[in-house]
């Protein structure tokens, strides 16, 4: 990581540093005193808990200095009016100083998997840095930039949001030379009002980019396809269905644990195989192919990177527990990703069990979307166990969709669901476990795995 003096950081963010501490250096930043490593900058954020209360613990753990609004005179510190904004300013300053290229990735579904695939593809030619898990917001992304190694040539940065202006803020820190929007779904519609609002929020990524910088878009998404005239000359489309796309996947096939397709991309043609399944995975892979081609990675290297790709923990992770095949997809959930996961489950032979937690932040569409998911689950599974405030809607949808009432069950608690799963699951079953992050569906798997 790059060493930054407090004086340099203060210049970037407009902060104040006492004379005796100006040459103190830090490498990286952290806002959690429990996870901080020696030599980092401790960022004292204010929120439910005031980070300033944890400055002593941070210094005990080896923090080099503190970013704060106030502190004791005997502590190396950058004093600012707003620590969150200052953190972003410091990250922007380092990003511009180091001069690495940035690929910014956003979208309603699949942005984390796409980020990992893009990083794997680009690593065939460049020294690559990327945002760690859960580092795609106004705190995580700046910390990811500050954690980049000095020799990084390309940073692949995921940008998440659930309100307007959040992507705009992140893109002005990262200033991408190339951006990807995976799709426009319905996650976070509670705060953004409509899919048109979600499109508007995602398109904020353009604000931090030069006017001629390319943007990679999913041509199979009608709302993104509708942007082609506005973005004429810089939009590069990929797709499985959109024949006019510059990067096209065809002859798609899948089997448990893998999918494959033929790719035509900017004058090249080559087969792509990915050790995950689902058309949504193929779409993510096409986004990575497009970025690779735009950044001059040879087709054979792109194909090799994707064939050996390994998904992040909790995202379509295939496990064997108690004689069952587990599809662990607990990281998050919205209507589109739930549909895709159920499609994967439906491709397995034998008895299939859907363990489904609530999808959050859907606003006025919450009841309808859970009912709809229940109807879909009835066609893809033999047993449904639902958890959350909307479990009853999932069950109602499943029964309406033709599932017997004794095979669609609403549970009130995680322990109740896990115990029911233990009694109903048999060796040879395939079990999908999926729900929004706040539902903590991985806890179901932990309890199911325990010996009694």
Secondary structure, 3 states (H helix, E strand, C coil): CCCEEHHHHHHHHCCECCHHHCCCEECCEECCCCCCCCCCEEECCCCCCCHHHHHHHHHHCCCCEEEECCCCCCCCEEECCCHHHHHHHHHHHHHHHHCCEEEEEECCCCHHHHHHHHHHHHCCCCCEEECCCCCCCCCHHHHHHHCCCCCCCEEEEECCCCCCCHHHHHHHHHCCCEEEECCCCCCCHHHHCCHHHHHHHHHHHHHHCCCCCCEEEECCCHHHHCCCCCCCCCEEEEECCCCCCCEEEEEEEEECCEEEEEEEECCEEEEEEECCCCHHHHHHHHHHHHHHHHCCCCHHHHHHHHHCCCCCCCCCEEEEECCEEEEEECCCCCHHHHHHHHHHHHCCCCCEEEEEECCCCCHHHHHHHHHHHHHHHHHHCCEEEEECCCHHHHHHHHHHCCCCHHHEEEECCHHHHHHHHHHHCCCCCEEEEECCHHHCCHHHHHHHHCCC
